[in-house]
Amino acid sequence: MSANEVIDQIDKLPSTEQEKVFAFLAGKVIARRNGDSKRWLGKKLTFDEACDVVFRENRELLSLLAK
């Protein structure tokens, strides 16, 4: 299955299921940047702050979700 096919399938999911996919992908991206993610460990961020970090530091994720 191609990335475009996966994205099409995600678009068909209800918003609650899309949120689960987003959380999974964000976790994967952060884990891939393991060394960089350590600076956020133990910090208490609001939801908005966490979203800002995820989107600011993971432009590729934002562009994929924007499609």
C-alpha positions as CSV (number, residue, x, y, z in Angstrom):
1,M,0.0,0.0,0.0
2,S,1.4,3.4,-0.9
3,A,1.5,6.4,1.4
4,N,-1.2,8.1,-0.7
5,E,-3.5,5.1,-0.2
6,V,-2.9,5.1,3.5
7,I,-3.6,8.9,3.7
8,D,-6.9,8.3,1.7
9,Q,-7.9,5.6,4.2
10,I,-7.0,7.9,7.2
11,D,-9.2,10.7,5.6
12,K,-12.2,8.3,5.7
13,L,-11.8,7.6,9.4
14,P,-13.9,9.4,12.0
15,S,-12.1,12.2,13.8
16,T,-11.5,10.2,17.0
17,E,-9.7,7.5,15.0
18,Q,-7.7,10.1,13.1
19,E,-6.5,11.5,16.4
20,K,-5.2,8.1,17.3
21,V,-3.3,7.8,14.0
22,F,-1.9,11.3,14.6
23,A,-0.7,10.4,18.1
24,F,0.9,7.2,16.7
25,L,2.7,9.1,13.9
26,A,3.8,11.9,16.2
27,G,5.2,9.2,18.6
28,K,7.1,7.6,15.7
29,V,8.6,10.8,14.5
30,I,9.6,11.8,18.0
31,A,11.1,8.4,18.7
32,R,13.1,8.6,15.5
33,R,14.6,11.8,16.8
34,N,15.4,10.1,20.1
35,G,18.4,12.4,21.1
36,D,16.5,15.5,20.3
37,S,13.3,14.4,22.0
38,K,15.1,14.1,25.4
39,R,14.9,17.8,25.9
40,W,11.1,17.5,26.2
41,L,11.1,14.6,28.7
42,G,9.8,15.5,32.1
43,K,8.5,18.9,31.0
44,K,4.8,19.7,31.5
45,L,3.4,21.1,28.3
46,T,-0.1,22.1,27.7
47,F,-1.9,20.5,24.7
48,D,-1.3,23.6,22.6
49,E,2.3,23.8,23.5
50,A,2.8,20.1,22.7
51,C,1.1,20.6,19.3
52,D,3.3,23.6,18.6
53,V,6.4,21.5,19.3
54,V,5.2,18.6,17.2
55,F,4.3,20.7,14.2
56,R,7.2,23.2,14.5
57,E,9.8,20.4,14.7
58,N,8.2,17.9,12.3
59,R,7.3,19.8,9.2
60,E,7.1,16.6,7.2
61,L,4.3,15.4,9.5
62,L,2.4,18.6,9.1
63,S,2.7,18.4,5.4
64,L,1.5,14.8,5.3
65,L,-1.5,15.7,7.6
66,A,-2.3,18.7,5.4
67,K,-2.8,16.6,2.3
